[in-house]
Amino acid sequence: MLSTLRGSTRALSRKVSIPVTTKIQQARPIHNTVHKHAVAAAAKVAVDSVSSYEPFFPNEPTKPSVKTEIPGPKSKVAITELDEVFDTRSLNMICNYENSIGNYVSDHDHNVLLDVYAQIASIPIGYNNPALSAVASSPEMLTALINRPALGNFPPASWTNTLKSGILSVAPKGLNQVFTGMSGSDANECAYKAAFMYHRRRERGEGAPFTEEELNSAMNNQKPGSPELAIMSFKKGFHGRLFGSLSTTRSKPIHKIDIPSFNWPQARFPQLKYPLEEFVAENQAEEAACIAEVEEVLTKWHCPVSAVVIEPIQSEGGDFHASPKFFQDLRAVTQKHNVLLIVDEVQTGVGATGKFWAHDHWNLQSPPDIVTFSKKAQTAGYYFGNPQLRPNMAYRQFNTWMGDPARVLLFNTIIKEVERLNLVQNTAETGEYLYNGLAELSKRYPGEIQNLRGKGQGTFIAWDSPQRDAFLKKMKTVGVNIGGSGESAVRLRPMLIFQKHHADILLESIEKIIKA
């Protein structure tokens, strides 16, 4: 079946294949009005979706090209030079971004790799995307860059329209306000602050002033001005590397060692067994046990828990999933105990799971209280709906920049491109195709592709590999840049413009390495 699917996709792909060019400025999506009519007519006889064979980047490479070892000679020299002034121990590749295009990243030695890691899941619509190039060259971008405003004090007159026309147009259901930030860690930390201020506001009573004791004790980091409150997170979760967010990060000790932390609780995140259809009862029991543990923490922790923070899919910790029912039950428990629910969509947000927001898969009766975002948005912040989550006084949720209008302009353009090219649907369809191909490979190589997960979650797919690190390294030799998470997971984080012909290349490369 896999070979048949690959063959049909390649055949359709060749119908519109366009010679590769090295001139980035010629890159342009080919979805114009005339072409859409042609596609609509062709769709009557086509057996695959348009996104399978109509490339979003018609001049991107048709396949990877590896000319040297990775890193090659030029890269090795560059790494040595860089290491004198900058820590290179986490380095993956020395890149040549001028020669990177679409789904393909070029290194310093002109090796060209299919990139299914995408800058740790943060590139949404391709390298050197022409729409982003256009907004980057616009007068609005120039103004935002050279006159970077302190948004809390001196926002531009256009700021309301900038927010409403883009970043708020895709706000999660039930959430109509946004606080813009700098990074995913920053977004989560500010969300925690909002939760704590809301908690004390309810305890104090609406309109009640701060007492003199509260004001004085806060300056000494003591009660009651510095109350003992907590954020509950989950084992293997990751929410950032700043001080507050680090206290909720539980993925690897290396992130936390030597750093003072808050005494905050954690509960188990479900560890499901795969394939799911063979372990229905066991997985239901596991999720129920985890929910019971959450409720125990919320009722027995030594101090009040103001909020629970959770990822829709635990990304850095090992790509762990849970069912919609688990999250529905979690929402019910947080509401029962009057605790806020913060959904960390830093890695899952903006279309990667076949929904714009991953928590849309859950079909919640009431929305999360706060949703944080970054990565594919190319900016950061958090959405909220309850007006009382806006602090009762100015300067309580504040910093000099409070985000970056230049980055918000990029997100607004990303949103338009996602809608124009129907990229969320593309990701859902391509993800299904890719998952089916991987499922076939896992049957043929069960010792190499274990615990395949991510069905129905777009291209947010992962599996466990017994020789994970060696596998990732070998994939570069066949021209694929791929990432891992946790102790043994191989995780896929392709861009929203990743299509079925790219999936064929990936599947063939995986099989080649497994068989080698």
C-alpha positions as CSV (number, residue, x, y, z in Angstrom):
1,M,0.0,0.0,0.0
2,L,2.8,2.4,0.9
3,S,4.5,2.0,-2.5
4,T,1.2,2.5,-4.2
5,L,0.5,5.8,-2.3
6,R,4.1,6.9,-3.0
7,G,3.8,6.2,-6.7
8,S,0.5,8.0,-7.1
9,T,1.8,11.1,-5.3
10,R,5.0,11.2,-7.3
11,A,3.1,10.9,-10.5
12,L,0.8,13.8,-9.6
13,S,3.8,15.8,-8.4
14,R,5.6,15.5,-11.7
15,K,2.7,17.1,-13.5
16,V,3.5,20.4,-11.9
17,S,7.2,20.0,-11.2
18,I,9.2,23.2,-11.8
19,P,13.0,23.4,-12.3
20,V,14.9,24.4,-9.2
21,T,16.3,27.9,-9.0
22,T,18.7,29.3,-6.6
23,K,17.2,32.8,-6.7
24,I,15.2,33.1,-3.5
25,Q,13.3,36.2,-4.8
26,Q,11.7,34.0,-7.5
27,A,10.1,31.8,-4.9
28,R,6.3,32.3,-4.8
29,P,3.3,30.2,-4.0
30,I,1.4,29.3,-7.2
31,H,-2.1,29.6,-5.7
32,N,-3.5,32.4,-7.9
33,T,-7.1,32.7,-9.0
34,V,-6.6,31.2,-12.4
35,H,-4.8,28.2,-11.0
36,K,-7.4,27.7,-8.3
37,H,-10.0,27.3,-11.1
38,A,-7.8,24.8,-12.9
39,V,-7.3,22.9,-9.7
40,A,-11.0,22.8,-9.0
41,A,-11.6,21.2,-12.4
42,A,-8.8,18.7,-12.0
43,A,-10.0,17.8,-8.5
44,K,-13.0,15.9,-10.2
45,V,-10.6,13.2,-11.4
46,A,-7.7,13.5,-9.0
47,V,-7.3,10.8,-6.3
48,D,-5.3,12.9,-3.9
49,S,-5.8,16.4,-2.4
50,V,-4.4,19.4,-4.2
51,S,-1.8,19.9,-1.5
52,S,-0.3,16.4,-2.4
53,Y,1.1,17.5,-5.7
54,E,0.9,21.3,-6.0
55,P,4.1,22.6,-4.3
56,F,3.7,25.7,-2.2
57,F,7.3,26.5,-3.1
58,P,7.6,25.5,-6.8
59,N,11.3,26.3,-6.9
60,E,12.4,24.4,-3.8
61,P,14.7,21.4,-4.3
62,T,13.0,18.2,-5.4
63,K,15.1,16.2,-3.1
64,P,18.0,16.5,-0.5
65,S,21.5,16.9,-1.7
66,V,24.4,15.8,0.6
67,K,27.9,16.6,-0.8
68,T,30.1,16.3,2.3
69,E,30.0,14.8,5.7
70,I,28.0,16.9,8.2
71,P,29.6,19.0,9.5
72,G,31.7,19.5,6.4
73,P,35.1,21.2,6.2
74,K,33.8,24.7,6.0
75,S,31.3,24.1,8.8
76,K,34.1,22.7,11.0
77,V,36.2,25.8,10.6
78,A,33.2,28.0,11.3
79,I,32.3,26.0,14.4
80,T,35.9,26.4,15.7
81,E,35.8,30.1,15.2
82,L,32.4,30.5,16.7
83,D,33.4,28.5,19.8
84,E,35.9,31.1,20.7
85,V,33.1,33.6,21.4
86,F,29.9,31.6,21.7
87,D,29.1,28.2,23.3
88,T,28.7,25.7,20.4
89,R,28.1,22.5,22.5
90,S,24.4,22.4,21.6
91,L,25.0,23.1,17.9
92,N,23.1,21.1,15.4
93,M,24.3,22.7,12.1
94,I,26.0,25.8,10.8
95,C,23.3,27.0,8.3
96,N,23.3,29.0,5.2
97,Y,19.9,30.7,5.4
98,E,20.4,32.6,2.1
99,N,20.3,29.3,0.2
100,S,17.6,27.7,2.3
101,I,14.1,27.6,0.8
102,G,10.7,26.2,1.7
103,N,11.1,22.9,3.5
104,Y,14.8,22.7,2.8
105,V,17.7,24.0,4.9
106,S,21.2,24.5,3.6
107,D,24.3,24.2,5.6
108,H,27.6,26.1,5.3
109,D,29.0,23.4,3.0
110,H,26.0,23.6,0.6
111,N,24.4,20.4,1.8
112,V,20.7,20.7,1.4
113,L,18.5,18.8,3.9
114,L,14.8,18.3,4.1
115,D,14.0,19.9,7.4
116,V,11.4,18.2,9.5
117,Y,12.7,19.7,12.8
118,A,12.2,23.3,11.6
119,Q,14.2,25.3,14.2
120,I,12.7,23.3,17.0
121,A,9.1,23.5,15.6
122,S,9.2,27.3,15.1
123,I,9.2,27.8,11.3
124,P,5.6,27.7,10.0
125,I,5.6,28.6,6.3
126,G,9.0,27.9,5.0
127,Y,12.5,29.3,4.7
128,N,12.6,32.6,2.8
129,N,8.9,32.7,2.4
130,P,8.0,35.5,-0.1
131,A,5.0,36.8,1.9
132,L,7.3,37.3,5.0
133,S,9.9,38.9,2.8
134,A,7.3,41.3,1.6
135,V,6.2,42.4,5.1
136,A,9.8,42.5,6.2
137,S,10.4,45.1,3.5
138,S,7.3,47.1,4.3
139,P,7.2,50.7,5.7
140,E,5.3,49.3,8.7
141,M,8.1,46.9,9.5
142,L,10.7,49.6,9.1
143,T,8.9,51.8,11.5
144,A,8.4,49.0,14.0
145,L,12.1,48.0,13.9
146,I,13.8,51.4,14.2
147,N,11.3,52.9,16.6
148,R,10.7,49.9,18.8
149,P,7.9,51.1,21.1
150,A,7.5,50.5,24.8
151,L,4.0,49.2,24.2
152,G,2.7,49.6,27.7
153,N,3.5,53.3,27.7
154,F,3.8,54.4,24.1
155,P,1.9,52.1,21.7
156,P,1.5,53.2,18.1
157,A,-1.9,54.4,16.9
158,S,-2.1,51.3,14.7
159,W,-1.6,48.9,17.6
160,T,-5.4,48.2,18.1
161,N,-5.8,47.3,14.4
162,T,-2.6,45.3,14.3
163,L,-3.9,43.1,17.2
164,K,-7.5,42.8,16.0
165,S,-6.7,42.1,12.4
166,G,-4.3,39.3,13.1
167,I,-3.2,38.0,16.4
168,L,-6.7,38.3,17.9
169,S,-8.5,37.0,14.8
170,V,-7.2,33.5,15.6
171,A,-7.7,33.7,19.4
172,P,-8.9,30.4,20.9
173,K,-12.6,30.2,21.4
174,G,-13.9,32.2,24.3
175,L,-10.7,34.2,24.7
176,N,-10.7,37.8,23.4
177,Q,-7.7,39.5,24.9
178,V,-4.0,39.1,24.5
179,F,-0.8,40.0,26.4
180,T,2.1,40.0,24.0
181,G,5.5,38.8,25.1
182,M,9.0,37.9,24.0
183,S,9.3,34.1,24.2
184,G,7.5,31.0,25.3
185,S,9.1,31.1,28.7
186,D,8.1,34.7,29.0
187,A,4.6,34.0,28.0
188,N,4.3,31.2,30.6
189,E,5.8,33.3,33.4
190,C,3.5,36.2,32.7
191,A,0.6,33.8,32.6
192,Y,1.6,32.5,36.1
193,K,1.8,36.1,37.4
194,A,-1.7,36.7,36.0
195,A,-3.0,33.5,37.8
196,F,-1.5,34.6,41.2
197,M,-2.8,38.1,41.0
198,Y,-6.3,36.8,40.1
199,H,-6.1,34.3,43.0
200,R,-5.3,37.1,45.5
201,R,-7.9,39.4,44.0
202,R,-10.6,36.9,44.7
203,E,-9.4,36.3,48.2
204,R,-9.1,40.0,49.0
205,G,-12.4,40.9,47.5
206,E,-13.1,43.1,44.5
207,G,-12.0,46.7,45.0
208,A,-10.3,46.0,48.3
209,P,-7.0,47.9,48.7
210,F,-3.6,46.5,49.5
211,T,-2.9,46.7,53.3
212,E,0.2,48.4,54.6
213,E,1.4,45.1,55.9
214,E,1.1,43.5,52.4
215,L,3.0,46.4,50.8
216,N,5.8,46.3,53.3
217,S,6.2,42.5,53.6
218,A,6.3,42.2,49.8
219,M,9.5,44.3,49.7
220,N,11.1,41.6,52.0
221,N,9.8,38.6,50.1
222,Q,7.6,37.7,53.0
223,K,4.0,37.0,53.7
224,P,1.3,38.3,53.3
225,G,2.6,40.5,50.5
226,S,4.5,37.6,49.0
227,P,2.0,34.8,49.5
228,E,2.7,31.1,49.4
229,L,0.9,30.0,46.2
230,A,1.7,27.4,43.6
231,I,1.4,26.4,39.9
232,M,0.9,22.6,39.4
233,S,2.5,21.0,36.4
234,F,3.0,17.5,35.1
235,K,5.9,15.1,35.2
236,K,7.9,15.2,31.9
237,G,6.3,18.6,31.1
238,F,8.3,21.5,29.7
239,H,7.3,25.1,30.1
240,G,10.6,27.1,29.7
241,R,13.9,27.8,31.3
242,L,13.3,31.1,33.1
243,F,13.0,31.0,36.9
244,G,9.2,30.7,37.3
245,S,8.7,28.6,34.2
246,L,11.6,26.3,35.2
247,S,9.9,25.4,38.4
248,T,7.1,23.9,36.2
249,T,9.6,22.2,33.8
250,R,10.1,18.5,34.6
251,S,11.5,17.1,31.4
252,K,15.3,16.7,32.1
253,P,17.5,17.4,35.2
254,I,20.0,19.3,33.0
255,H,17.5,22.1,32.6
256,K,17.1,22.6,36.4
257,I,20.2,21.5,38.2
258,D,21.8,24.2,40.4
259,I,18.9,26.6,39.9
260,P,16.8,27.6,43.0
261,S,13.2,26.7,42.5
262,F,9.7,27.2,43.9
263,N,8.2,24.4,45.9
264,W,5.5,23.6,43.4
265,P,3.7,20.3,42.9
266,Q,3.5,18.0,39.9
267,A,1.2,15.1,38.9
268,R,1.7,12.3,36.5
269,F,0.9,12.8,32.9
270,P,-0.7,9.7,31.3
271,Q,1.8,7.2,29.9
272,L,-0.3,5.5,27.3
273,K,0.4,2.1,25.7
274,Y,0.5,1.6,22.0
275,P,-1.2,0.8,19.7
276,L,-4.1,2.5,21.4
277,E,-6.7,0.2,20.1
278,E,-5.1,-2.8,21.8
279,F,-4.9,-1.1,25.2
280,V,-8.2,0.7,25.6
281,A,-9.0,-0.4,29.2
282,E,-5.4,0.0,30.4
283,N,-5.2,3.5,29.0
284,Q,-8.5,4.5,30.4
285,A,-7.4,3.3,33.9
286,E,-4.1,5.2,33.5
287,E,-5.8,8.5,32.6
288,A,-8.3,8.1,35.5
289,A,-5.4,7.5,37.9
290,C,-3.7,10.6,36.7
291,I,-6.8,12.7,37.2
292,A,-7.2,11.3,40.7
293,E,-3.7,12.4,41.4
294,V,-4.4,15.9,40.1
295,E,-7.3,16.2,42.4
296,E,-5.3,14.9,45.4
297,V,-2.6,17.6,44.7
298,L,-5.2,20.3,44.4
299,T,-6.8,19.4,47.7
300,K,-3.8,18.4,49.8
301,W,-0.8,20.5,48.7
302,H,0.6,22.5,51.6
303,C,-0.4,25.8,49.9
304,P,-3.2,26.9,47.5
305,V,-2.7,25.9,43.9
306,S,-3.6,28.9,41.7
307,A,-3.4,27.2,38.3
308,V,-2.6,24.0,36.5
309,V,-0.4,24.3,33.4
310,I,-0.3,21.6,30.8
311,E,0.9,20.9,27.3
312,P,-1.6,19.3,24.8
313,I,1.2,17.0,23.9
314,Q,4.3,16.8,26.1
315,S,6.9,17.8,23.6
316,E,10.3,18.1,25.1
317,G,9.6,15.4,27.6
318,G,9.2,12.7,25.0
319,D,6.1,13.4,22.9
320,F,3.5,12.0,25.2
321,H,-0.2,12.2,24.3
322,A,-3.5,11.9,26.2
323,S,-7.1,11.4,25.1
324,P,-9.6,14.3,24.8
325,K,-11.5,12.7,27.7
326,F,-8.4,13.2,29.9
327,F,-8.3,16.9,29.2
328,Q,-12.1,17.2,29.6
329,D,-11.8,15.6,33.0
330,L,-8.9,17.8,33.9
331,R,-11.0,20.9,32.9
332,A,-13.8,19.6,35.1
333,V,-11.5,19.1,38.1
334,T,-9.9,22.6,37.8
335,Q,-13.4,24.2,37.7
336,K,-14.5,22.1,40.6
337,H,-11.7,23.4,42.8
338,N,-11.7,27.0,41.3
339,V,-8.3,26.6,39.9
340,L,-7.2,28.2,36.6
341,L,-6.3,26.0,33.6
342,I,-3.3,27.3,31.6
343,V,-2.8,25.4,28.3
344,D,0.8,25.8,27.0
345,E,0.5,25.8,23.2
346,V,4.0,27.2,22.6
347,Q,4.9,24.1,20.6
348,T,1.6,22.7,19.5
349,G,-0.1,25.9,18.4
350,V,-0.6,27.4,15.0
351,G,-1.7,24.4,13.0
352,A,0.9,21.7,13.8
353,T,-1.7,19.2,14.9
354,G,-4.2,19.6,12.1
355,K,-6.2,22.2,14.2
356,F,-5.0,25.8,14.6
357,W,-4.9,25.2,18.4
358,A,-4.2,21.7,19.6
359,H,-6.8,22.0,22.4
360,D,-9.5,22.3,19.8
361,H,-9.2,18.5,19.5
362,W,-10.6,18.2,23.1
363,N,-14.1,19.6,22.5
364,L,-14.2,21.3,25.8
365,Q,-17.5,22.6,27.1
366,S,-15.7,25.7,28.5
367,P,-12.4,27.1,27.2
368,P,-9.1,27.1,29.1
369,D,-8.6,30.2,31.2
370,I,-5.3,31.1,29.6
371,V,-3.6,29.8,26.4
372,T,0.1,30.6,25.9
373,F,1.8,30.7,22.5
374,S,5.1,31.3,20.7
375,K,7.3,29.3,18.2
376,K,5.3,29.1,14.9
377,A,3.7,32.4,15.8
378,Q,7.2,34.0,15.6
379,T,6.1,36.1,18.5
380,A,4.8,35.2,22.0
381,G,2.2,35.9,24.6
382,Y,-1.0,34.6,26.2
383,Y,-4.7,34.8,25.4
384,F,-7.4,35.2,28.1
385,G,-11.1,36.0,28.3
386,N,-11.9,36.8,31.9
387,P,-11.5,40.5,32.4
388,Q,-10.4,39.9,36.0
389,L,-7.3,38.3,34.6
390,R,-6.2,41.8,33.7
391,P,-4.5,43.1,36.9
392,N,-6.5,45.6,39.0
393,M,-3.8,48.2,38.6
394,A,-1.4,49.4,36.0
395,Y,2.3,48.2,36.0
396,R,1.5,44.9,37.7
397,Q,1.8,43.0,34.4
398,F,4.4,45.1,32.6
399,N,7.8,45.4,31.1
400,T,9.5,47.9,28.8
401,W,8.6,46.3,25.5
402,M,5.7,44.0,26.3
403,G,6.3,42.1,23.1
404,D,7.6,43.3,19.7
405,P,5.3,44.9,17.0
406,A,7.8,43.7,14.3
407,R,7.2,40.1,15.3
408,V,3.4,40.6,15.6
409,L,3.5,41.8,12.0
410,L,5.2,38.6,11.0
411,F,2.5,36.5,12.9
412,N,-0.3,38.5,11.2
413,T,1.2,37.6,7.8
414,I,1.7,34.0,8.8
415,I,-2.0,33.9,9.7
416,K,-3.0,35.2,6.3
417,E,-0.8,32.7,4.5
418,V,-2.2,29.8,6.7
419,E,-5.7,30.9,5.7
420,R,-5.0,31.6,2.1
421,L,-3.3,28.3,1.4
422,N,-5.5,26.3,3.8
423,L,-2.4,25.0,5.6
424,V,-4.1,23.6,8.7
425,Q,-6.1,21.3,6.4
426,N,-2.9,20.5,4.5
427,T,-1.2,19.6,7.7
428,A,-4.1,17.4,8.8
429,E,-4.1,15.5,5.4
430,T,-0.4,15.2,5.1
431,G,-0.2,14.1,8.7
432,E,-2.7,11.3,8.0
433,Y,-0.7,10.2,5.0
434,L,2.6,10.3,6.8
435,Y,1.2,8.5,9.8
436,N,-0.2,5.7,7.6
437,G,3.2,5.3,6.0
438,L,5.0,5.2,9.3
439,A,2.5,2.6,10.6
440,E,3.3,0.4,7.6
441,L,7.0,0.8,8.4
442,S,6.5,0.0,12.0
443,K,4.9,-3.3,11.1
444,R,7.9,-4.2,8.9
445,Y,10.5,-2.9,11.4
446,P,8.8,-3.2,14.9
447,G,12.1,-3.2,16.7
448,E,13.1,0.2,15.2
449,I,9.8,2.1,15.2
450,Q,8.2,1.5,18.6
451,N,5.1,3.2,20.2
452,L,4.2,5.1,17.1
453,R,1.9,8.0,18.2
454,G,0.2,11.1,16.9
455,K,-2.6,9.6,14.8
456,G,-5.1,12.3,14.0
457,Q,-2.7,15.0,15.3
458,G,-1.5,16.4,12.0
459,T,2.2,16.0,11.5
460,F,2.9,16.1,15.3
461,I,4.1,12.5,15.1
462,A,6.7,10.6,17.1
463,W,8.0,7.1,17.9
464,D,10.6,5.5,20.1
465,S,13.9,4.3,18.6
466,P,16.2,2.0,20.6
467,Q,19.3,3.8,19.0
468,R,17.7,7.2,18.8
469,D,20.7,9.5,18.8
470,A,22.6,7.3,16.2
471,F,19.4,7.3,14.1
472,L,19.2,11.1,14.1
473,K,22.8,11.4,13.1
474,K,22.5,8.9,10.3
475,M,19.4,10.7,8.9
476,K,21.6,13.7,8.1
477,T,23.7,11.4,5.8
478,V,20.7,10.9,3.6
479,G,19.7,14.6,3.8
480,V,17.1,14.8,6.5
481,N,17.3,17.1,9.5
482,I,15.2,15.5,12.3
483,G,14.9,15.9,16.0
484,G,14.4,13.9,19.2
485,S,12.8,14.5,22.6
486,G,12.9,12.8,25.9
487,E,15.1,9.7,26.3
488,S,14.2,7.8,23.2
489,A,11.6,9.6,21.0
490,V,12.1,10.7,17.4
491,R,9.8,13.6,16.9
492,L,8.6,15.1,13.7
493,R,8.1,18.9,13.5
494,P,7.8,19.7,9.9
495,M,6.4,23.0,8.6
496,L,2.8,23.7,7.7
497,I,3.9,23.6,4.0
498,F,5.1,20.0,4.3
499,Q,3.3,18.0,1.7
500,K,2.9,14.3,0.7
501,H,5.8,14.3,-1.7
502,H,8.0,15.5,1.2
503,A,6.5,12.7,3.3
504,D,7.6,10.2,0.6
505,I,11.1,11.4,0.8
506,L,11.1,11.2,4.6
507,L,9.6,7.7,4.6
508,E,12.1,6.4,2.0
509,S,14.9,8.0,4.0
510,I,13.8,6.4,7.3
511,E,13.5,3.0,5.6
512,K,17.0,3.4,4.0
513,I,18.6,4.1,7.4
514,I,16.8,1.3,9.2
515,K,17.8,-1.2,6.5
516,A,21.4,0.0,6.3
